[in-house]
Amino acid sequence: MYVGQSESLHYHLDIVVRFQKALKKSFPIVDLYTTVIPVYAGYWWSFSVGSKVYTPREISREVNIDTKFYSDEIHKNAFLPPNFYQKVLNGTFKY
């Protein structure tokens, strides 16, 4: 599995899309998750995920660890909704 910062959805949407397309050349499973990072330009930052085995949206709990900030709900909501993700990839998403 690979995860890389892939820029701001506000200011560098074109780079995010190129990053996603490049990952698809090496990984059969590619997705995008986001978070707000106030000190980064654009605040809404993206992370591109590439995997050969695991589906990033699926929560796997091999070990049950009590965490302070991470939860199943946070995990699910970090990923863009599928219809929005498709608009980002095909270039039909506009601010």
ROSE-4610 file (N, C-alpha, C; in Angstrom, 1 decimal, always signed):
// ROSE-4610
residu = [M/M/M/Y/Y/Y/V/V/V/G/G/G/Q/Q/Q/S/S/S/E/E/E/S/S/S/L/L/L/H/H/H/Y/Y/Y/H/H/H/L/L/L/D/D/D/I/I/I/V/V/V/V/V/V/R/R/R/F/F/F/Q/Q/Q/K/K/K/A/A/A/L/L/L/K/K/K/K/K/K/S/S/S/F/F/F/P/P/P/I/I/I/V/V/V/D/D/D/L/L/L/Y/Y/Y/T/T/T/T/T/T/V/V/V/I/I/I/P/P/P/V/V/V/Y/Y/Y/A/A/A/G/G/G/Y/Y/Y/W/W/W/W/W/W/S/S/S/F/F/F/S/S/S/V/V/V/G/G/G/S/S/S/K/K/K/V/V/V/Y/Y/Y/T/T/T/P/P/P/R/R/R/E/E/E/I/I/I/S/S/S/R/R/R/E/E/E/V/V/V/N/N/N/I/I/I/D/D/D/T/T/T/K/K/K/F/F/F/Y/Y/Y/S/S/S/D/D/D/E/E/E/I/I/I/H/H/H/K/K/K/N/N/N/A/A/A/F/F/F/L/L/L/P/P/P/P/P/P/N/N/N/F/F/F/Y/Y/Y/Q/Q/Q/K/K/K/V/V/V/L/L/L/N/N/N/G/G/G/T/T/T/F/F/F/K/K/K/Y/Y/Y]
num = [1/1/1/2/2/2/3/3/3/4/4/4/5/5/5/6/6/6/7/7/7/8/8/8/9/9/9/10/10/10/11/11/11/12/12/12/13/13/13/14/14/14/15/15/15/16/16/16/17/17/17/18/18/18/19/19/19/20/20/20/21/21/21/22/22/22/23/23/23/24/24/24/25/25/25/26/26/26/27/27/27/28/28/28/29/29/29/30/30/30/31/31/31/32/32/32/33/33/33/34/34/34/35/35/35/36/36/36/37/37/37/38/38/38/39/39/39/40/40/40/41/41/41/42/42/42/43/43/43/44/44/44/45/45/45/46/46/46/47/47/47/48/48/48/49/49/49/50/50/50/51/51/51/52/52/52/53/53/53/54/54/54/55/55/55/56/56/56/57/57/57/58/58/58/59/59/59/60/60/60/61/61/61/62/62/62/63/63/63/64/64/64/65/65/65/66/66/66/67/67/67/68/68/68/69/69/69/70/70/70/71/71/71/72/72/72/73/73/73/74/74/74/75/75/75/76/76/76/77/77/77/78/78/78/79/79/79/80/80/80/81/81/81/82/82/82/83/83/83/84/84/84/85/85/85/86/86/86/87/87/87/88/88/88/89/89/89/90/90/90/91/91/91/92/92/92/93/93/93/94/94/94/95/95/95]
x = [+0.8/+0.0/+0.9/+0.4/+1.1/+0.2/+0.6/-0.1/+0.8/+0.3/+1.1/+0.3/+0.8/+0.1/+0.0/-1.2/-1.5/-2.1/-1.7/-2.0/-3.4/-3.7/-5.0/-6.0/-7.2/-8.3/-8.8/-8.5/-8.9/-8.0/-6.7/-5.7/-5.1/-5.0/-4.2/-5.0/-6.3/-7.1/-6.5/-5.9/-5.3/-4.1/-3.4/-2.3/-2.9/-3.9/-4.6/-5.1/-5.7/-6.2/-5.0/-3.9/-2.8/-2.2/-2.1/-1.6/-2.4/-3.7/-4.6/-4.4/-4.3/-4.2/-2.8/-1.8/-0.5/-0.5/-1.2/-1.2/-2.0/-3.0/-3.7/-2.9/-1.7/-0.8/-0.1/+0.0/+0.8/-0.1/-1.3/-2.1/-3.5/-4.1/-5.4/-6.5/-6.1/-7.1/-6.5/-7.2/-6.8/-7.9/-7.6/-8.7/-8.0/-8.9/-8.5/-9.2/-8.4/-9.0/-8.5/-9.2/-8.9/-9.0/-8.4/-8.5/-8.3/-8.7/-8.5/-7.2/-6.2/-5.0/-4.9/-5.2/-5.3/-4.0/-2.9/-1.6/-1.2/-1.9/-1.6/-2.4/-1.9/-2.7/-3.9/-5.0/-6.3/-7.0/-6.3/-6.9/-7.3/-8.0/-8.6/-7.5/-6.8/-5.7/-6.1/-5.4/-5.8/-4.6/-4.9/-3.9/-4.4/-3.5/-3.8/-3.3/-4.1/-3.9/-3.8/-2.8/-2.7/-2.5/-3.2/-3.1/-3.2/-2.5/-2.6/-3.5/-3.8/-4.6/-5.8/-5.5/-6.5/-7.4/-8.6/-9.5/-9.5/-8.9/-8.7/-10.0/-11.1/-12.4/-12.9/-12.4/-12.9/-12.1/-12.7/-12.1/-11.7/-10.4/-9.9/-9.4/-9.9/-9.5/-8.9/-7.7/-7.0/-6.6/-6.3/-6.0/-6.9/-7.6/-8.5/-7.7/-7.4/-6.6/-7.5/-7.5/-8.3/-7.5/-8.1/-7.4/-8.2/-7.4/-8.0/-8.7/-8.1/-8.6/-9.2/-8.7/-9.2/-10.4/-11.3/-12.5/-12.9/-13.8/-14.4/-15.1/-15.8/-16.6/-15.6/-14.5/-13.5/-13.0/-12.7/-12.1/-13.1/-14.4/-15.4/-15.5/-15.5/-15.8/-14.6/-13.4/-12.2/-12.2/-12.9/-12.9/-14.0/-13.7/-14.8/-15.9/-17.1/-18.3/-18.0/-18.4/-18.0/-18.4/-19.6/-20.1/-19.2/-18.8/-18.0/-16.6/-16.1/-14.7/-14.7/-15.8/-15.8/-15.8/-16.5/-16.5/-15.1/-14.4/-13.0/-12.2/-12.3/-11.4/-11.7/-13.0/-13.4/-13.4/-13.0/-12.9/-14.2/-15.3/-16.6/-16.9/-16.0/-16.2/-15.7/-16.5/-16.1/-16.5/-15.7/-16.0/-17.0]
y = [-1.2/+0.0/+1.2/+2.2/+3.5/+4.6/+5.6/+6.8/+8.0/+9.0/+10.2/+11.5/+12.6/+13.8/+14.2/+14.6/+15.0/+16.3/+17.3/+18.7/+19.1/+20.4/+21.0/+20.8/+20.4/+20.3/+21.7/+22.7/+24.1/+24.7/+24.5/+25.2/+24.4/+23.1/+22.2/+21.0/+21.2/+20.0/+19.3/+20.0/+19.4/+18.4/+18.8/+17.9/+16.7/+16.9/+15.7/+14.7/+15.2/+14.3/+13.6/+14.3/+13.7/+12.6/+12.9/+12.0/+10.7/+10.8/+9.7/+8.8/+9.5/+8.8/+8.1/+8.7/+8.1/+6.8/+6.9/+5.7/+4.6/+4.9/+3.8/+3.0/+3.5/+2.8/+1.7/+1.8/+0.9/+0.1/+0.6/+0.0/-0.3/-1.5/-1.7/-1.0/-0.7/+0.0/+1.4/+2.4/+3.8/+4.6/+5.4/+6.2/+7.5/+8.3/+9.6/+9.9/+10.3/+10.8/+12.2/+12.9/+14.3/+14.6/+15.7/+16.2/+17.7/+18.4/+19.8/+20.0/+20.8/+21.1/+22.6/+23.4/+24.8/+25.5/+24.9/+25.6/+25.4/+24.5/+24.3/+25.2/+25.7/+26.5/+25.7/+26.4/+25.7/+24.9/+24.7/+24.0/+22.5/+22.3/+21.0/+20.2/+19.3/+18.6/+17.2/+16.7/+15.3/+14.4/+13.1/+12.1/+11.0/+10.6/+9.6/+8.2/+7.2/+5.9/+4.9/+4.1/+3.0/+1.7/+0.7/-0.6/-1.7/-2.8/-4.0/-5.0/-4.9/-5.9/-5.3/-4.3/-3.8/-2.6/-2.6/-1.5/-0.5/+0.7/+1.7/+2.1/+2.1/+2.5/+1.5/+0.2/-0.8/-0.8/-0.9/-0.9/-2.3/-2.5/-3.8/-3.7/-4.5/-4.5/-5.8/-6.0/-7.2/-7.1/-5.9/-5.7/-4.6/-4.8/-3.8/-2.9/-1.7/-0.7/+0.5/+0.9/+2.0/+3.3/+4.1/+5.3/+6.5/+7.6/+8.9/+9.7/+9.7/+10.6/+9.8/+8.6/+7.8/+7.0/+6.9/+6.0/+5.5/+4.5/+4.0/+5.1/+5.9/+7.0/+8.1/+8.4/+9.3/+8.6/+7.4/+6.7/+6.7/+6.4/+6.4/+7.8/+8.8/+10.2/+10.9/+10.3/+10.9/+10.8/+9.8/+9.5/+10.4/+10.9/+11.6/+10.7/+11.2/+10.3/+9.9/+8.6/+8.1/+9.0/+9.6/+10.4/+11.7/+12.3/+13.4/+13.1/+11.9/+11.5/+11.3/+10.8/+10.6/+12.0/+12.9/+14.3/+14.9/+14.7/+15.2/+14.5/+13.2/+12.5/+12.8/+13.0/+13.2/+14.7/+15.6/+17.0/+17.8/+17.2/+17.9/+18.6/+18.5/+19.2/+20.6/+21.5/+23.0/+23.6/+24.6/+25.3/+26.4]
z = [+0.0/+0.0/+0.0/-0.7/-0.8/-0.5/+0.3/+0.6/+0.4/-0.3/-0.5/-0.4/+0.1/+0.1/-1.4/-1.8/-3.2/-3.3/-2.5/-2.7/-2.2/-2.4/-1.9/-3.0/-2.6/-3.6/-4.0/-3.2/-3.6/-4.6/-4.5/-5.3/-6.4/-6.2/-7.1/-7.5/-7.8/-8.2/-9.4/-10.4/-11.5/-11.1/-10.1/-9.6/-8.9/-8.1/-7.5/-8.5/-9.6/-10.6/-11.3/-11.6/-12.3/-11.3/-10.1/-9.1/-9.1/-9.1/-9.0/-10.3/-11.5/-12.7/-12.8/-12.2/-12.2/-11.3/-10.2/-9.3/-10.0/-10.8/-11.4/-12.4/-12.8/-13.7/-12.9/-11.6/-10.8/-9.8/-9.5/-8.5/-9.0/-8.8/-9.2/-8.3/-7.1/-6.2/-5.9/-6.2/-6.0/-5.4/-4.4/-3.8/-3.2/-2.7/-2.2/-0.9/+0.1/+1.3/+1.7/+2.5/+2.8/+4.3/+4.6/+6.0/+5.9/+6.9/+7.0/+7.8/+7.2/+7.9/+7.8/+8.8/+8.8/+8.4/+8.6/+8.3/+6.9/+6.1/+4.7/+3.8/+2.7/+1.8/+1.3/+1.4/+0.9/+2.0/+3.1/+4.2/+3.9/+2.9/+2.6/+1.8/+2.5/+1.9/+1.5/+0.5/+0.0/+0.1/+0.2/+0.3/-0.7/-1.6/-2.6/-2.1/-2.3/-1.8/-3.0/-3.0/-4.0/-3.3/-3.7/-3.1/-4.1/-3.9/-4.7/-4.1/-2.8/-2.1/-1.4/-0.6/+0.4/-0.2/+0.1/-0.3/+0.9/+0.6/+1.7/+2.5/+1.8/+2.5/+3.5/+3.3/+4.2/+5.5/+6.6/+7.9/+8.3/+8.5/+9.0/+10.4/+11.2/+12.7/+13.1/+12.7/+13.1/+14.6/+15.1/+16.5/+16.9/+18.1/+18.6/+19.6/+19.1/+19.9/+20.2/+21.5/+21.9/+21.5/+20.6/+20.1/+20.6/+20.7/+21.2/+20.1/+18.9/+17.9/+16.7/+16.4/+15.3/+15.7/+14.7/+15.0/+13.6/+13.6/+12.4/+11.6/+12.4/+11.8/+11.1/+11.8/+11.2/+9.9/+9.9/+8.8/+7.6/+7.8/+6.7/+6.1/+7.0/+6.5/+5.9/+6.1/+5.5/+3.9/+3.4/+2.0/+1.3/+0.1/-0.6/-0.9/-0.9/-1.4/-2.8/-3.2/-4.5/-5.7/-5.6/-6.7/-6.8/-5.7/-5.7/-6.2/-5.8/-6.2/-7.7/-8.3/-9.8/-10.5/-9.9/-10.5/-10.5/-9.4/-9.3/-10.4/-10.5/-11.5/-12.9/-13.3/-14.7/-15.0/-14.1/-14.3/-14.3/-13.9/-13.9/-12.5/-11.6/-10.3/-10.4/-10.1/-10.1/-8.8/-8.4/-7.2/-7.5]
